[in-house]
């Protein structure tokens, strides 16, 4: 009888723990309908070649964003901060800049708010990602004002197509 009660207690505890399990990054990408963004995107303009590549890493616990805009290259890593449901970003570029930020939905658009620090300055901005697999990826880069709102219009808009 004691063994049966103990087993039922452990089983109940296991079910409760699994129900309380944290949402994974893969779940969040799926729920946000952002899976179409994975892969390589590129465009060319008078300013040169731009490419972005979103890829899973570390058993789908991390998304790596590898980009190149002209002669500047950067790499960023996005993952859920343990104990929260917030997706954090940390990135680095060839100019020595370190960037930290977080992903979220703002006005129903996927937004990455970041703060970049270099030896010369600290910059706050936001990248807003929209589009679809068939229409392409649009990235709007906005300044962030003192109250935290996105400045409009966007500083720059990049329109990228899926690389073949």
C-alpha positions in Angstrom: 0.0 0.0 0.0 2.8 2.4 0.9 4.6 1.5 -2.3 1.5 2.1 -4.4 0.9 5.5 -2.7 4.6 6.4 -3.3 4.4 5.5 -6.9 1.2 7.5 -7.4 2.8 10.5 -5.7 5.9 10.3 -7.9 3.8 9.9 -11.0 1.7 12.9 -10.1 4.8 14.9 -9.4 6.3 13.9 -12.8 3.2 14.9 -14.6 3.1 18.2 -12.8 6.8 18.9 -13.6 6.4 18.1 -17.3 3.3 20.4 -17.4 5.4 23.2 -15.9 8.2 22.7 -18.4 9.5 25.9 -20.0 8.5 26.6 -23.6 11.4 25.9 -26.0 12.9 28.2 -28.5 11.6 25.9 -31.2 8.1 26.1 -29.8 8.3 29.9 -29.8 9.5 30.1 -33.4 6.7 27.8 -34.4 4.0 29.8 -32.4 5.3 33.0 -33.9 5.2 31.6 -37.4 8.8 32.6 -37.9 10.2 29.3 -39.2 10.1 30.6 -42.7 12.9 33.1 -41.8 15.4 30.2 -41.3 17.9 30.0 -44.1 20.0 32.4 -46.1 18.7 35.7 -47.4 20.5 38.2 -49.6 20.3 41.4 -51.7 22.6 43.7 -53.6 22.3 47.4 -53.9 24.5 50.4 -54.6 25.9 50.1 -51.1 27.1 46.5 -51.8 26.0 43.0 -50.9 24.0 42.1 -47.8 23.3 38.6 -46.5 21.6 37.2 -43.5 21.6 33.6 -42.5 19.4 32.3 -39.7 20.3 28.7 -38.5 19.5 26.4 -35.7 22.4 25.3 -33.4 23.0 23.4 -30.2 20.0 21.0 -30.6 17.6 23.8 -31.5 18.3 25.7 -28.2 20.0 28.6 -30.1 19.5 30.4 -33.4 22.6 31.8 -34.9 22.2 35.0 -37.1 25.3 35.4 -39.3 25.2 38.5 -41.5 27.3 40.6 -43.8 26.6 44.2 -44.8 29.2 45.5 -47.2 32.6 44.9 -45.5 31.2 44.5 -42.0 30.4 41.0 -40.7 28.5 40.0 -37.6 27.3 37.0 -35.7 24.6 36.9 -33.1 23.1 34.2 -30.9 19.5 34.0 -29.7 18.3 31.8 -26.8 15.7 31.7 -24.1 17.1 33.1 -20.8 16.8 30.4 -18.2 14.0 30.9 -15.7 12.1 33.3 -18.1 10.3 33.2 -21.3 12.4 36.0 -22.8 14.5 35.4 -25.9 17.8 37.2 -25.5 20.3 38.1 -28.1 24.1 38.7 -27.9 26.2 39.5 -31.0 29.6 40.5 -32.1 31.0 42.1 -35.3 34.3 42.6 -37.1 34.5 46.2 -35.8 34.7 45.1 -32.2 31.2 46.0 -31.3 29.3 43.9 -28.7 25.5 43.9 -29.0 22.9 42.7 -26.5 19.1 42.7 -26.8 15.9 40.9 -26.7 13.3 39.6 -29.2 9.6 40.3 -28.9 6.4 41.1 -30.8 5.5 44.8 -31.1 2.5 45.9 -33.1 2.2 42.2 -34.3 5.7 42.4 -35.9 8.8 40.5 -34.8 11.2 43.0 -33.3 14.8 42.7 -32.0 15.6 45.6 -29.7 19.4 46.0 -29.2 22.0 48.1 -27.5 25.4 48.1 -29.3 28.6 49.2 -27.6 31.9 50.0 -29.2 34.9 52.0 -28.0 33.4 55.1 -29.6 29.7 55.0 -28.7 26.6 53.2 -27.4 23.7 52.9 -29.8 20.1 51.8 -29.1 18.0 50.6 -32.1 15.5 48.0 -33.2 15.3 45.7 -36.2 11.7 44.8 -37.3 11.4 41.7 -39.4 8.4 41.2 -41.7 7.6 39.3 -44.9 7.1 35.7 -46.0 9.0 32.9 -47.7 7.4 33.8 -51.0 7.5 37.6 -50.7 11.0 37.8 -49.1 12.3 39.2 -45.9 12.1 42.9 -45.0 14.2 44.3 -42.2 13.5 47.8 -41.0 16.1 49.4 -38.8 14.7 52.0 -36.4 16.3 54.4 -33.9 14.9 54.1 -30.4 14.0 57.5 -28.8 14.6 58.4 -25.1 11.1 57.1 -24.1 11.8 53.7 -25.7 9.5 54.2 -28.7 10.7 53.3 -32.2 11.5 56.4 -34.3 9.6 56.6 -37.6 10.3 56.5 -40.4 12.9 53.7 -40.3 16.5 54.7 -40.8 17.0 51.9 -43.4 14.9 49.2 -45.0 16.5 46.1 -46.4 14.5 43.8 -48.7 16.1 40.4 -49.1 15.3 37.3 -51.2 15.9 33.7 -50.2 19.3 32.6 -51.5 19.3 29.6 -53.9 
